[in-house]
Amino acid sequence: MWIILLKTYLNAPLNHRNQYLKYINQLYHYNFESMAKYKDEKNFKKLLAQLSIKDVKQAINNADKIMNNAHKNYCLQKYKKYEYYRENPSLSFHEYIKKIFEENEL
């Protein structure tokens, strides 16, 4: 999901990781036949080379929008020290990236 949010806002439930491939191919202008091909180190590095700090900031904003929507429309679940939304998508990775940016004044 994160690799997609770097390039666009997507707030849709994707129930299997293979469903991400269509978006990855469209956004990064590739035609990977499988997730294995996409995850190949050489191919993945080609995608990463297309990214900038601006893309990461956009991904943080996109993730914030998704989670704000979840907060308004869904019930927050708790398990031990973890909080999450059962509905897909639910993510928290962006919070760590946001913290790194803030601590480094980016």
Disulfide bonds with the S-S distance in Angstrom:
none
